[in-house]
Amino acid sequence: MTRPQIYAHRGASRQQRENSVEAFLAAAELGADGIELDVRRTLNGQLVVHHDSHAEDLLIEGSHRRDLPGYIPDLGTALDACNGLRVNIEIKIDSSDVNELSNLASELERYLRSRPEPISRWIISSFNHAIVDHIRELSPGLPTGLLFGRRSWLDVMRHAVVNGHSAIHPHESIIDDHLVRTAHAAGIDVNAWTVNDVERALELAALGIDGLITDIPDEVLGVLSDSQ
């Protein structure tokens, strides 16, 4: 059994504040293969790492960077803290405005292109599939994944194939052998979220999934190591 890549969900979010520099450093120390983090765009166009739309009653998309709490890192600072690990960058955007989607996608793609690492180190994902499509159009070589929950995976699979995405990111509860085999036959990776039950992690690994996003990377790594 090939072990899936283990992504620490928002860093080592059970040891440190989620999506913080400390959480990313701790995830690397725990042995995670990668890190999943969330990116948002501020009013003045800066990319910051935070899951929720608000931070201490401030709407991030409606606030200047200087007004946000100091514990929220800029994307660059967060990526530097990931210590060379693979990073799943989940785009968070609440607006459906086409210009807002385009601006965020363009700024993220341009920033990642400016960094010294190969773009294969990143995978860009979002529940907003339109923005992932736009990222793919801007940078065909940048790995992209479609996030979704408890819905028809066949529709998402078709979208991934037609638009050239490299992965689907389904909620772990809907993954079965049929999904994994269908995705792999189409050349699509399967990265599961959010897997916090070690027995389920073993089941998914046995199905041959490619990546596993978890709040407990050390525990999952331990049980997968014991099973080999």
SEBADO-994294 format. One line per 10 residues: their letters; for each residue z, y, x of N, C-alpha, C. Coordinates in Angstrom, 3 decimals, decimal comma. Layout:
REM SEBADO-994294
a = Z:Y:X:Z:Y:X:Z:Y:X | ... $
REM end
This chain:
REM SEBADO-994294
mtrpqiyahr = 0,000:-1,198:0,843:0,000:0,000:0,000:0,000:1,250:0,880 | -1,002:2,115:0,695:-1,058:3,372:1,432:-0,112:4,368:0,780 | 0,756:4,957:1,574:1,733:5,891:1,021:1,064:7,202:0,619 | 1,358:7,709:-0,581:0,818:9,022:-0,961:1,455:10,132:-0,139 | 0,761:11,257:-0,057:1,323:12,439:0,576:2,436:12,987:-0,317 | 3,559:13,323:0,295:4,719:13,807:-0,454:4,834:15,327:-0,303 | 4,715:16,022:-1,440:4,801:17,483:-1,466:6,162:17,908:-2,028 | 6,859:18,753:-1,301:8,143:19,276:-1,774:7,883:20,383:-2,793 | 8,349:20,175:-4,002:8,088:21,078:-5,122:8,849:22,390:-4,960 | 8,108:23,453:-4,712:8,687:24,777:-4,431:9,583:24,735:-3,195 $
gasrqqrens = 9,209:23,872:-2,266:10,034:23,647:-1,086:11,160:22,678:-1,403 | 12,147:22,620:-0,531:13,321:21,770:-0,782:14,209:22,503:-1,780 | 13,764:22,471:-3,057:14,351:23,350:-4,069:15,716:22,899:-4,560 | 16,167:21,726:-4,124:17,527:21,311:-4,487:18,538:21,653:-3,400 | 18,037:22,018:-2,228:18,926:22,438:-1,141:18,975:23,955:-0,982 | 17,858:24,617:-1,317:17,749:26,061:-1,108:17,123:26,698:-2,346 | 17,166:28,032:-2,410:16,513:28,735:-3,526:15,032:28,358:-3,556 | 14,528:27,965:-4,716:13,132:27,541:-4,806:12,175:28,663:-4,386 | 11,053:28,255:-3,789:10,013:29,195:-3,352:10,516:30,233:-2,348 | 11,520:29,845:-1,573:12,043:30,750:-0,545:11,658:30,231:0,837 $
veaflaaael = 11,704:31,107:1,812:11,444:30,709:3,202:12,389:29,585:3,601 | 13,644:29,687:3,199:14,628:28,657:3,550:14,257:27,307:2,947 | 13,744:27,315:1,727:13,345:26,064:1,076:12,153:25,426:1,780 | 11,235:26,240:2,274:10,068:25,696:2,977:10,461:25,120:4,335 | 11,325:25,811:5,044:11,805:25,302:6,328:12,576:23,999:6,133 | 13,397:23,948:5,080:14,184:22,743:4,823:13,285:21,568:4,457 | 12,211:21,821:3,716:11,290:20,747:3,339:10,661:20,116:4,570 | 10,301:20,934:5,528:9,730:20,399:6,773:10,758:19,540:7,498 | 12,012:19,981:7,508:13,060:19,215:8,176:13,316:17,869:7,479 | 13,092:17,821:6,173:13,302:16,583:5,417:12,162:15,589:5,593 $
gadgieldvr = 11,075:16,033:6,234:9,973:15,125:6,508:8,841:15,149:5,504 | 8,825:16,147:4,607:7,747:16,242:3,630:6,399:16,381:4,331 | 5,369:15,798:3,714:4,009:15,946:4,244:3,415:17,295:3,883 | 3,873:17,850:2,771:3,315:19,107:2,298:4,312:19,841:1,432 | 3,911:21,019:1,013:4,762:21,880:0,184:3,924:22,420:-0,967 | 4,511:22,433:-2,148:3,900:23,074:-3,311:4,628:24,382:-3,539 | 3,867:25,477:-3,686:4,464:26,779:-3,951:3,607:27,536:-4,962 | 4,177:28,622:-5,495:3,523:29,399:-6,549:3,187:30,800:-6,047 | 1,987:31,271:-6,344:1,583:32,598:-5,897:1,256:33,483:-7,095 | 1,711:34,723:-7,005:1,409:35,740:-8,013:0,930:37,015:-7,321 $
rtlngqlvvh = 0,285:37,867:-8,082:-0,237:39,139:-7,561:0,579:40,284:-8,165 | 1,030:41,202:-7,294:1,788:42,357:-7,768:0,846:43,443:-8,282 | 1,436:44,480:-8,836:0,653:45,593:-9,371:-0,221:46,242:-8,307 | 0,303:46,333:-7,080:-0,470:46,949:-5,997:-1,264:45,925:-5,193 | -1,462:44,726:-5,770:-2,409:43,778:-5,195:-1,886:42,877:-4,100 | -0,582:42,871:-3,859:-0,044:41,978:-2,844:0,248:40,603:-3,433 | 0,080:39,576:-2,608:0,321:38,201:-3,033:1,727:37,798:-2,627 | 2,528:37,394:-3,624:3,911:37,010:-3,374:4,148:35,624:-3,963 | 5,240:34,992:-3,538:5,538:33,615:-3,943:6,737:33,607:-4,891 | 6,450:33,266:-6,152:7,502:33,199:-7,179:6,946:32,425:-8,359 $
hdshaedlli = 7,768:31,597:-8,990:7,296:30,775:-10,104:7,198:31,554:-11,409 | 8,275:32,221:-11,810:8,323:32,866:-13,116:7,559:34,183:-13,109 | 7,181:34,624:-14,310:6,448:35,893:-14,420:7,332:37,089:-14,100 | 8,649:36,925:-14,312:9,600:38,001:-14,064:10,553:37,629:-12,925 | 11,048:38,638:-12,254:12,099:38,469:-11,246:13,149:39,533:-11,517 | 14,324:39,085:-11,950:15,411:40,009:-12,271:14,939:41,115:-13,211 | 14,321:40,700:-14,308:13,843:41,583:-15,382:12,628:42,424:-15,014 | 12,061:42,217:-13,845:10,850:42,929:-13,454:9,645:42,020:-13,634 | 8,639:42,497:-14,350:7,377:41,771:-14,464:6,643:41,902:-13,139 | 6,400:40,793:-12,473:5,808:40,843:-11,139:4,428:41,488:-11,168 $
egshrrdlpg = 3,605:41,112:-12,132:2,254:41,663:-12,195:2,249:43,145:-12,558 | 3,404:43,652:-13,044:3,500:45,067:-13,392:4,369:45,856:-12,432 | 4,734:45,245:-11,282:5,646:45,892:-10,330:5,009:46,030:-8,964 | 5,424:47,065:-8,243:5,027:47,210:-6,846:5,852:46,246:-5,983 | 5,261:45,832:-4,903:5,937:44,903:-4,000:7,304:45,424:-3,576 | 7,387:46,697:-3,275:8,634:47,257:-2,750:9,784:47,190:-3,744 | 9,480:47,030:-5,042:10,519:47,017:-6,067:11,042:45,619:-6,376 | 10,396:44,586:-5,824:10,812:43,214:-6,108:11,992:42,808:-5,229 | 12,792:41,829:-5,659:13,935:41,373:-4,847:13,485:40,900:-3,466 | 14,335:41,128:-2,488:13,986:40,801:-1,111:13,827:39,328:-0,823 $
yipdlgtald = 14,386:38,458:-1,682:14,274:37,027:-1,422:12,887:36,478:-1,762 | 12,066:37,280:-2,435:10,709:36,837:-2,773:9,809:37,073:-1,560 | 9,244:36,019:-0,963:8,423:36,221:0,238:6,984:36,580:-0,100 | 6,353:37,331:0,793:4,904:37,481:0,739:4,282:36,125:1,011 | 3,056:35,934:0,530:2,396:34,643:0,729:2,286:34,308:2,212 | 1,936:35,295:3,039:1,784:35,023:4,466:3,069:34,544:5,110 | 4,176:35,179:4,771:5,475:34,763:5,299:5,805:33,346:4,859 | 5,499:33,036:3,595:5,768:31,689:3,075:4,936:30,646:3,805 | 3,649:30,919:3,992:2,784:29,949:4,667:3,200:29,753:6,120 | 3,635:30,820:6,773:4,125:30,691:8,149:5,339:29,764:8,207 $
acnglrvnie = 6,174:29,807:7,155:7,391:28,987:7,126:7,108:27,521:6,825 | 5,895:27,216:6,408:5,571:25,832:6,049:5,276:24,963:7,266 | 5,350:25,550:8,445:5,371:24,773:9,697:4,190:23,814:9,861 | 3,004:24,252:9,495:1,818:23,430:9,709:1,604:22,336:8,689 | 2,455:22,241:7,654:2,288:21,222:6,619:1,129:21,583:5,696 | 0,618:20,585:4,979:-0,361:20,844:3,928:0,331:21,654:2,841 | -0,372:22,625:2,252:0,244:23,474:1,239:-0,609:23,490:-0,020 | 0,013:23,103:-1,130:-0,596:23,201:-2,442:-0,187:24,559:-3,018 | -1,140:25,475:-3,096:-0,884:26,828:-3,581:-1,259:26,880:-5,056 | -0,237:26,938:-5,915:-0,501:27,022:-7,349:-0,600:28,484:-7,767 $
ikidssdvne = -1,734:28,848:-8,353:-1,938:30,215:-8,820:-1,267:30,382:-10,176 | -0,404:31,374:-10,263:0,244:31,732:-11,516:-0,330:33,072:-11,990 | -0,877:33,085:-13,194:-1,383:34,333:-13,770:-1,205:34,263:-15,276 | -0,657:35,315:-15,854:-0,397:35,344:-17,281:-1,516:36,018:-18,064 | -2,296:36,831:-17,389:-3,385:37,540:-18,039:-4,603:36,638:-18,194 | -5,355:36,836:-19,277:-6,638:36,144:-19,448:-7,811:37,071:-19,177 | -7,505:38,285:-18,708:-8,549:39,268:-18,414:-9,429:38,778:-17,268 | -10,727:38,803:-17,475:-11,672:38,284:-16,483:-11,557:39,021:-15,161 | -11,358:40,334:-15,222:-11,246:41,112:-13,985:-9,987:40,758:-13,213 | -8,880:40,527:-13,943:-7,640:40,140:-13,282:-7,790:38,779:-12,598 $
lsnlaseler = -8,424:37,842:-13,297:-8,662:36,525:-12,707:-9,514:36,646:-11,457 | -10,575:37,442:-11,555:-11,495:37,601:-10,432:-10,810:38,265:-9,242 | -9,999:39,294:-9,513:-9,326:40,002:-8,428:-8,348:39,104:-7,685 | -7,545:38,336:-8,441:-6,571:37,458:-7,796:-7,283:36,380:-6,992 | -8,301:35,768:-7,572:-9,050:34,717:-6,871:-9,679:35,259:-5,595 | -10,278:36,420:-5,685:-10,951:37,002:-4,522:-9,975:37,342:-3,409 | -8,822:37,920:-3,776:-7,840:38,299:-2,769:-7,222:37,070:-2,101 | -6,954:36,041:-2,889:-6,391:34,825:-2,310:-7,395:34,156:-1,388 | -8,628:34,006:-1,833:-9,650:33,364:-1,003:-9,877:34,149:0,282 | -9,945:35,462:0,187:-10,163:36,303:1,368:-8,995:36,185:2,337 $
ylrsrpepis = -7,772:36,167:1,799:-6,616:36,070:2,679:-6,584:34,732:3,405 | -6,813:33,654:2,701:-6,773:32,335:3,342:-7,865:32,204:4,399 | -9,008:32,810:4,134:-10,098:32,794:5,117:-9,723:33,561:6,384 | -8,836:34,536:6,247:-8,467:35,369:7,395:-7,436:34,708:8,303 | -6,800:33,646:7,815:-5,773:32,980:8,596:-6,398:32,042:9,634 | -5,650:31,724:10,700:-6,228:30,900:11,774:-6,359:29,422:11,440 | -5,625:28,949:10,425:-5,662:27,524:10,111:-6,988:27,139:9,455 | -7,389:25,882:9,603:-8,565:25,410:8,860:-8,269:25,425:7,364 | -9,283:25,724:6,547:-9,038:25,825:5,109:-8,694:24,470:4,493 | -8,918:23,404:5,224:-8,555:22,078:4,719:-7,041:21,903:4,618 $
rwiissfnha = -6,290:22,828:5,232:-4,826:22,743:5,143:-4,332:23,102:3,744 | -5,137:23,830:2,971:-4,701:24,306:1,667:-5,349:23,489:0,558 | -4,698:23,462:-0,594:-5,328:23,032:-1,834:-4,883:24,007:-2,910 | -5,856:24,602:-3,593:-5,574:25,625:-4,593:-5,601:24,984:-5,967 | -4,531:25,170:-6,735:-4,446:24,567:-8,064:-3,952:25,590:-9,072 | -4,212:25,299:-10,351:-3,705:26,156:-11,417:-3,918:25,461:-12,755 | -3,064:25,809:-13,738:-3,316:25,398:-15,110:-4,470:26,202:-15,702 | -4,748:27,366:-15,112:-5,879:28,191:-15,533:-7,117:27,701:-14,777 | -7,905:26,866:-15,412:-9,023:26,237:-14,721:-10,142:27,218:-14,404 | -10,219:28,321:-15,155:-11,247:29,327:-14,885:-11,045:29,957:-13,514 $
ivdhirelsp = -9,788:30,212:-13,135:-9,553:30,841:-11,844:-9,797:29,854:-10,705 | -9,547:28,569:-10,942:-9,840:27,560:-9,923:-11,363:27,426:-9,766 | -12,092:27,514:-10,879:-13,558:27,506:-10,804:-14,051:28,682:-9,957 | -13,440:29,831:-10,148:-13,877:31,021:-9,414:-13,597:30,881:-7,920 | -12,429:30,338:-7,587:-12,106:30,071:-6,185:-13,156:29,145:-5,582 | -13,515:28,127:-6,316:-14,511:27,159:-5,840:-15,860:27,817:-5,607 | -16,250:28,733:-6,476:-17,511:29,457:-6,311:-17,480:30,352:-5,073 | -16,343:30,983:-4,835:-16,215:31,887:-3,692:-16,217:31,131:-2,367 | -15,602:29,948:-2,356:-15,411:29,203:-1,109:-15,560:27,711:-1,383 | -16,790:27,199:-1,392:-17,013:25,795:-1,743:-16,263:24,797:-0,863 $
glptgllfgr = -15,906:25,181:0,360:-15,205:24,255:1,242:-13,703:24,215:1,060 | -13,169:25,093:0,217:-11,722:25,168:0,009:-11,305:24,120:-1,019 | -10,399:23,195:-0,674:-9,981:22,165:-1,630:-9,329:22,779:-2,869 | -9,701:22,259:-4,036:-9,197:22,788:-5,297:-8,786:21,646:-6,223 | -7,766:21,911:-7,050:-7,276:20,904:-7,985:-6,978:21,509:-9,342 | -7,198:20,734:-10,396:-6,969:21,181:-11,769:-5,646:20,627:-12,281 | -4,712:21,522:-12,564:-3,411:21,152:-13,104:-3,489:20,985:-14,620 | -2,825:19,963:-15,137:-2,755:19,811:-16,582:-1,585:18,913:-16,935 | -1,197:18,997:-18,217:-0,048:18,227:-18,684:-0,464:17,058:-19,533 | 0,142:16,946:-20,687:-0,098:15,788:-21,553:-1,295:16,044:-22,469 $
rswldvmrha = -2,488:15,968:-21,907:-3,716:16,172:-22,653:-4,738:15,148:-22,182 | -5,910:15,149:-22,789:-6,939:14,190:-22,421:-7,372:14,387:-20,974 | -7,149:13,383:-20,157:-7,535:13,512:-18,752:-9,025:13,353:-18,559 | -9,708:12,725:-19,489:-11,155:12,560:-19,343:-11,875:13,908:-19,356 | -11,417:14,828:-20,210:-12,015:16,160:-20,248:-11,815:16,889:-18,919 | -10,623:16,777:-18,374:-10,340:17,433:-17,095:-11,142:16,781:-15,977 | -11,264:15,473:-16,014:-12,042:14,759:-15,004:-13,502:15,216:-15,014 | -14,060:15,335:-16,196:-15,444:15,804:-16,304:-15,579:17,209:-15,732 | -14,631:18,063:-16,058:-14,650:19,441:-15,545:-14,585:19,444:-14,022 | -13,732:18,603:-13,460:-13,601:18,530:-12,002:-14,908:18,087:-11,350 $
vvnghsaihp = -15,537:17,079:-11,916:-16,783:16,566:-11,347:-17,895:17,599:-11,451 | -18,056:18,202:-12,620:-19,142:19,169:-12,845:-18,989:20,396:-11,954 | -17,751:20,816:-11,727:-17,513:22,056:-10,984:-17,151:21,827:-9,515 | -17,190:20,595:-9,059:-17,005:20,314:-7,645:-15,595:20,394:-7,125 | -14,603:20,182:-7,986:-13,221:20,207:-7,528:-12,862:18,884:-6,846 | -11,926:18,957:-5,908:-11,603:17,782:-5,106:-10,455:16,960:-5,657 | -9,709:17,514:-6,634:-8,525:16,798:-7,127:-8,213:17,179:-8,561 | -7,490:16,280:-9,228:-6,826:16,608:-10,488:-5,332:16,432:-10,265 | -4,555:17,265:-10,963:-3,096:17,240:-10,822:-2,467:17,024:-12,195 | -2,436:15,782:-12,683:-1,859:15,501:-13,997:-0,338:15,364:-13,956 $
hesiiddhlv = 0,273:15,609:-15,116:1,697:15,287:-15,245:1,867:13,793:-15,020 | 2,909:13,418:-14,316:3,079:12,021:-13,902:3,117:11,045:-15,070 | 3,547:11,512:-16,249:3,742:10,614:-17,381:2,441:10,044:-17,943 | 1,302:10,682:-17,682:0,046:10,198:-18,265:-0,772:9,374:-17,274 | -0,282:9,204:-16,061:-1,058:8,499:-15,042:-0,928:6,993:-15,219 | -2,079:6,343:-15,267:-2,114:4,883:-15,300:-3,241:4,404:-14,397 | -3,419:3,104:-14,351:-4,421:2,527:-13,464:-5,825:2,999:-13,807 | -6,120:3,129:-15,098:-7,456:3,566:-15,526:-7,765:4,969:-15,009 | -6,796:5,871:-15,138:-6,997:7,244:-14,650:-7,281:7,244:-13,151 | -6,456:6,546:-12,394:-6,601:6,561:-10,931:-7,934:5,954:-10,511 $
rtahaagidv = -8,294:4,818:-11,100:-9,550:4,168:-10,726:-10,760:5,024:-11,104 | -10,709:5,677:-12,253:-11,810:6,537:-12,680:-11,965:7,738:-11,749 | -10,833:8,344:-11,396:-10,878:9,500:-10,488:-11,429:9,103:-9,126 | -10,925:8,034:-8,573:-11,363:7,625:-7,244:-12,829:7,209:-7,230 | -13,302:6,619:-8,314:-14,720:6,255:-8,389:-15,606:7,497:-8,374 | -15,068:8,623:-8,851:-15,807:9,882:-8,860:-15,548:10,715:-7,607 | -14,753:10,175:-6,666:-14,441:10,916:-5,450:-13,399:11,995:-5,639 | -12,550:11,845:-6,665:-11,536:12,836:-7,004:-10,153:12,292:-6,659 | -9,351:13,088:-5,934:-7,973:12,709:-5,634:-7,079:12,930:-6,851 | -5,971:12,201:-6,877:-4,982:12,338:-7,953:-3,640:12,710:-7,326 $
nawtvndver = -3,139:13,893:-7,667:-1,836:14,362:-7,191:-0,915:14,544:-8,400 | 0,181:13,822:-8,452:1,055:13,783:-9,625:2,181:14,800:-9,520 | 2,563:15,379:-10,672:3,713:16,283:-10,753:4,561:15,890:-11,962 | 5,793:16,267:-11,975:6,740:16,398:-10,874:7,568:15,121:-10,932 | 7,558:14,339:-9,873:8,094:12,976:-9,883:9,486:12,970:-9,254 | 10,500:12,866:-10,113:11,884:12,889:-9,624:12,628:11,591:-9,894 | 11,905:10,557:-10,269:12,470:9,227:-10,467:11,878:8,314:-9,400 | 12,706:7,745:-8,552:12,182:6,986:-7,418:11,452:5,722:-7,866 | 11,876:5,131:-8,984:11,168:3,951:-9,483:9,761:4,327:-9,949 | 9,649:5,469:-10,596:8,321:5,945:-11,004:7,470:6,285:-9,785 $
alelaalgid = 8,099:6,828:-8,762:7,365:7,104:-7,519:6,780:5,825:-6,937 | 7,536:4,757:-6,957:7,039:3,459:-6,479:5,867:2,967:-7,326 | 5,980:3,126:-8,652:4,898:2,704:-9,541:3,611:3,475:-9,245 | 3,742:4,782:-9,089:2,570:5,618:-8,839:1,951:5,308:-7,481 | 2,790:5,074:-6,492:2,277:4,703:-5,173:1,496:3,399:-5,248 | 1,998:2,449:-6,045:1,314:1,162:-6,204:-0,033:1,325:-6,888 | -0,169:2,357:-7,727:-1,449:2,629:-8,380:-2,455:3,262:-7,426 | -1,969:3,750:-6,288:-2,870:4,327:-5,296:-3,093:5,814:-5,417 | -2,142:6,543:-6,038:-2,322:7,988:-6,113:-2,319:8,591:-4,716 | -2,873:9,791:-4,610:-3,056:10,419:-3,305:-1,917:11,344:-2,916 $
glitdipdev = -1,320:12,005:-3,895:-0,237:12,932:-3,617:0,806:12,900:-4,702 | 2,031:13,230:-4,333:3,160:13,157:-5,254:4,028:14,388:-5,021 | 4,175:15,200:-6,046:4,962:16,428:-5,966:6,355:16,139:-6,523 | 7,395:16,470:-5,756:8,752:16,079:-6,137:9,790:17,087:-5,672 | 10,891:17,151:-6,415:12,038:17,970:-6,000:12,917:17,242:-4,992 | 12,681:15,940:-4,816:13,543:15,118:-3,948:12,685:14,405:-2,886 | 12,011:15,160:-2,027:11,099:14,524:-1,073:11,768:13,522:-0,144 | 12,999:13,801:0,249:13,680:12,884:1,160:13,981:11,548:0,487 | 14,419:11,577:-0,778:14,710:10,340:-1,495:13,436:9,534:-1,752 | 12,369:10,215:-2,140:11,108:9,537:-2,396:10,557:8,937:-1,108 $
lgvlsdsq = 10,600:9,677:-0,031:10,143:9,164:1,257:10,958:7,940:1,656 | 12,253:7,974:1,401:13,108:6,856:1,755:12,758:5,594:1,005 | 12,567:5,711:-0,297:12,285:4,511:-1,095:10,880:3,978:-0,810 | 9,929:4,861:-0,543:8,581:4,399:-0,196:8,561:3,731:1,164 | 9,350:4,256:2,080:9,439:3,628:3,411:10,058:2,245:3,309 | 11,079:2,091:2,477:11,746:0,796:2,324:10,834:-0,243:1,680 | 9,853:0,234:0,888:8,983:-0,695:0,174:7,832:-1,218:1,018 | 7,645:-0,638:2,200:6,499:-1,029:3,035:6,889:-2,083:4,060 $
REM end
